[in-house]
Structure formats: C-alpha cells, structure tokens
C-alpha cells in the first residue's frame, strides 16, 4: 500500500481527499499548510511517501517545493498540485494538476500517471 502526503488548507477539501484516497486504497498523512509539510515528511521519511498532493495556492508553497527539490532524500518525490483554476502550464517541479472541483475518476487518473 502506497502512502500519500497531502497538504490542503480547506477543511472540506481535506476531508474529501482523505476519503477518496482511502477509497482508492492509499494510506495518507495530512499536512494542514505548507509549513506543516516538511514536518510531516520528516516524520514519515522511513515510510518514504510515494507522492505529495499540494494545494499550490497556499502561502509558502513555492519555497516548500524548492526545499523539497534540494533535499537529498525527497528531491524526486512526485508532486500533484491542487488548484482552483485551470492553467496552461504546470508550475515548476509539479508533475500534474488536480483542478477543483475534481472527481474520484480524475484523482485515480492523476495518481496512476504520477506513481
């Protein structure tokens, strides 16, 4: 079973993502904001998360992504960015985008593509 870490500051979206990840057979760990992500990832390094789902609209995400990409252990951790708007171009170091509102099918496809 693969572990996914996700960071989302919207409580409703956090609950929905958690339920969907469980339904799809993933274990998951929650970070409530960008500052929380490094603490969570440090805690679960032994487990080696397979993926980070990150709300890219949260404050501090650009700095967080830079820190992750410079970390010798986590530099290759795939990132799916969550956003409320469609973008023509992926943000740097983000493998895919999950645009709100999303469906279970969309999440399944994004996870399969990035894992």
C-alpha positions, 0 to 999 in steps of 0.5 A: 500500500502506497502512502500519500502526503497531502497538504490542503488548507480547506477543511472540506477539501481535506476531508474529501481527499482523505476519503477518496484516497482511502477509497482508492486504497492509499494510506495518507498523512495530512499536512494542514499548510505548507509549513506543516509539510516538511514536518510531516515528511520528516516524520514519515521519511522511513515510510518514504511517501510515494507522492505529495498532493499540494494545494499550490495556492497556499502561502509558502508553497513555492519555497516548500517545493524548492526545499523539497527539490534540494533535499537529498532524500525527497528531491524526486518525490512526485508532486500533484498540485491542487488548484482552483483554476485551470492553467496552461502550464504546470508550475515548476517541479509539479508533475500534474494538476488536480483542478477543483472541483475534481472527481474520484475518476480524475484523482485515480487518473492523476495518481496512476500517471504520477506513481 
